C-alpha cells in the first residue's frame, strides 16, 4: 500500500515524518479531513489568534496531492466593547 504524509501548518510547520499507508484515494481524503479536524481542536488558541490552518497531503515521492485550508476571519461584531476588553 502507498504511504501518505499529512503535514500541518498554522504559521508554524508540523511535518509528518512517518506517514500512513492507505488503500485508496477515499481513505486519503478521509484522513486529510480527520487531520484537519484534530489539528483545529489541538491548535484552537493559535487558530483563533492567527486565523489559518493548512493540511498538505504528499505521497511517497513528495508530490503534493492536496491542500485543505481553514481560515478564521472574525467580523467586527464579534469583538467585545472597549469596556469588556479591559476586563477579560
Residue pairs with C-beta under 8 A, 6 or more apart in sequence:
1 21
1 22
1 23
2 21
2 22
2 59
2 60
3 19
3 20
3 21
3 22
3 59
3 60
4 19
4 20
4 21
4 22
4 28
4 31
4 57
4 58
4 59
4 60
4 65
5 15
5 16
5 17
5 18
5 19
5 57
5 58
5 59
6 16
6 19
6 20
6 31
6 32
6 35
6 55
6 56
6 57
7 13
7 14
7 15
7 16
7 55
7 56
7 57
7 58
8 14
8 16
8 35
8 39
8 43
8 53
8 54
8 55
8 56
9 53
9 54
9 56
10 39
10 43
10 46
10 47
10 50
10 52
10 53
10 54
11 46
11 50
11 52
14 39
19 60
20 31
22 28
22 31
28 57
28 65
28 66
29 66
32 55
32 57
32 66
32 68
33 68
35 55
36 53
36 55
36 68
36 70
39 53
39 55
40 47
40 53
40 70
43 53
47 53
47 70
47 72
48 72
48 74
51 71
51 72
51 73
51 74
52 69
52 70
52 71
52 72
53 69
53 70
53 71
54 67
54 68
54 69
54 70
55 67
55 68
56 64
56 66
56 67
57 64
57 65
57 66
57 67
58 64
58 65
59 65
79 85
